[in-house]
């Protein structure tokens, strides 16, 4: 069987078109329970999910996005460094010409910062109180068909 980028994986005549999502936990913040809950909810909804683990750099996250041929990347930021981390992610994705990956995020992010994050290309920010159902539904509705199909 071939993976993404090669022949389409087929099983009983069905093409595997699951959405691929990378969940990243950038920076020095060591609180990843929310990221793990979101990753599990997306996985349980039938998506392929790669969780990068704690203390990742934007460079490491973008490399994972490229290697995994992801359709979306979600960052969890609780440290207050969201403007710097999302800006660096956007810069690196532009350098790598990764323009077909939906970027979203969540965490402790003030409402007044959301318009600037949107200007950077972040499609959605989920603030505290967002349910996993809201996140799963949004990803399904906004990611579209998987990359490479």
Wavefront OBJ file of the C-alpha trace (Angstrom):
o trace
v 0.000 0.000 0.000
v 1.229 3.487 -0.812
v 1.014 6.444 1.530
v 0.209 10.041 0.792
v 2.222 11.384 -2.084
v 2.297 7.926 -3.681
v -0.508 5.765 -4.969
v -3.763 6.221 -3.102
v -4.388 3.656 -0.405
v -7.352 1.502 -1.358
v -9.145 -1.088 0.683
v -12.135 -2.861 -0.853
v -12.343 -0.126 -3.487
v -12.508 2.738 -0.984
v -9.933 5.528 -1.147
v -8.537 6.548 2.269
v -9.393 10.237 2.461
v -9.104 10.850 6.178
v -8.162 14.341 7.230
v -4.601 14.549 8.575
v -4.038 16.954 11.458
v -0.863 17.860 13.326
v -1.410 19.122 16.867
v 1.579 21.109 18.092
v 2.539 22.283 21.550
v 5.158 24.965 20.893
v 7.277 26.821 23.381
v 8.136 26.241 26.991
v 4.608 25.784 28.331
v 4.372 22.337 29.914
v 0.593 22.057 30.065
v -0.620 19.743 27.319
v -3.823 18.212 28.651
v -6.001 20.331 26.335
v -3.864 19.497 23.300
v -4.135 15.802 24.104
v -7.909 16.041 24.573
v -8.292 17.774 21.197
v -5.968 15.268 19.508
v -7.971 12.365 20.904
v -11.305 13.931 19.889
v -10.095 14.438 16.318
v -8.760 10.886 16.210
v -11.997 9.484 17.623
v -13.831 11.416 14.881
v -11.882 9.414 12.276
v -9.053 11.803 11.493
v -5.379 10.903 11.396
v -3.685 12.889 14.142
v -0.034 13.444 14.964
v 0.630 15.056 18.333
v 4.116 16.558 18.417
v 4.576 16.485 22.181
v 5.733 19.224 24.533
v 8.340 21.930 23.976
v 8.374 21.885 20.184
v 9.799 24.705 18.120
v 7.811 26.145 15.222
v 10.531 24.672 12.983
v 9.893 21.186 14.344
v 6.134 21.580 13.959
v 6.390 22.770 10.339
v 8.753 19.889 9.559
v 6.149 17.483 10.960
v 3.418 19.150 8.885
v 5.513 18.657 5.738
v 6.591 15.094 6.552
v 3.057 14.007 7.426
v 1.484 15.760 4.413
v -0.968 17.321 6.852
v -4.214 19.003 5.871
v -4.314 21.112 9.041
v -2.149 22.140 11.968
v -3.438 23.195 15.352
v -1.315 24.889 17.990
v -2.079 24.933 21.703
v -0.570 27.969 23.408
v -1.085 28.789 27.066
v 2.175 30.641 27.717
v 1.276 34.082 26.371
v 3.729 33.702 23.477
v 0.983 33.075 20.916
v 1.738 36.105 18.726
v 5.404 35.136 18.348
v 4.746 31.419 17.895
v 1.956 31.760 15.306
v 3.930 34.447 13.424
v 6.981 32.175 13.245
v 4.848 29.224 12.125
v 3.331 31.383 9.354
v 6.781 32.603 8.283
v 8.185 29.087 8.113
v 5.190 27.730 6.229
v 5.545 30.540 3.674
v 9.271 29.800 3.299
v 8.467 26.134 2.653
v 5.600 27.122 0.305
v 3.109 25.267 2.482
v -0.011 27.163 1.476
v -2.613 24.412 1.484
v -2.631 23.628 5.230
v -5.338 25.107 7.451
v -3.927 26.659 10.634
v -5.980 26.836 13.823
v -5.212 27.131 17.480
v -6.391 27.401 20.991
v -5.432 28.260 24.492
v -5.299 31.389 26.581
v -5.452 33.959 23.801
v -6.985 37.405 24.383
v -9.841 38.377 22.074
v -7.963 41.528 21.013
v -5.143 39.392 19.555
v -7.400 37.278 17.349
v -7.687 39.767 14.429
v -3.886 39.936 14.138
v -3.650 36.146 14.249
v -6.244 35.971 11.477
v -4.148 38.440 9.458
v -1.237 36.014 9.865
v -3.364 33.262 8.341
v -4.781 31.551 11.421
v -8.226 30.384 10.344
v -9.693 29.933 13.839
v -8.814 30.358 17.501
v -10.650 28.268 20.071
v -10.671 29.915 23.474
v -11.429 28.280 26.826
v -14.924 26.832 26.852
v -14.836 25.541 23.290
v -16.066 21.965 23.193
v -14.341 19.129 21.402
v -17.519 18.771 19.325
v -17.143 22.399 18.201
v -13.524 21.786 17.224
v -14.216 18.509 15.386
v -17.157 20.040 13.515
v -15.109 23.102 12.560
v -12.189 21.015 11.292
v -14.520 18.850 9.209
v -16.250 21.918 7.739
v -13.117 23.994 7.072
v -10.338 21.633 6.151
v -12.039 20.318 3.030
v -10.699 17.435 1.047
v -7.382 16.030 2.226
v -4.170 17.192 0.616
v -3.040 15.191 -2.352
v -6.511 14.011 -3.354
l 1 2 3 4 5 6 7 8 9 10 11 12 13 14 15 16 17 18 19 20 21 22 23 24 25 26 27 28 29 30 31 32 33 34 35 36 37 38 39 40 41 42 43 44 45 46 47 48 49 50 51 52 53 54 55 56 57 58 59 60 61 62 63 64 65 66 67 68 69 70 71 72 73 74 75 76 77 78 79 80 81 82 83 84 85 86 87 88 89 90 91 92 93 94 95 96 97 98 99 100 101 102 103 104 105 106 107 108 109 110 111 112 113 114 115 116 117 118 119 120 121 122 123 124 125 126 127 128 129 130 131 132 133 134 135 136 137 138 139 140 141 142 143 144 145 146 147 148 149
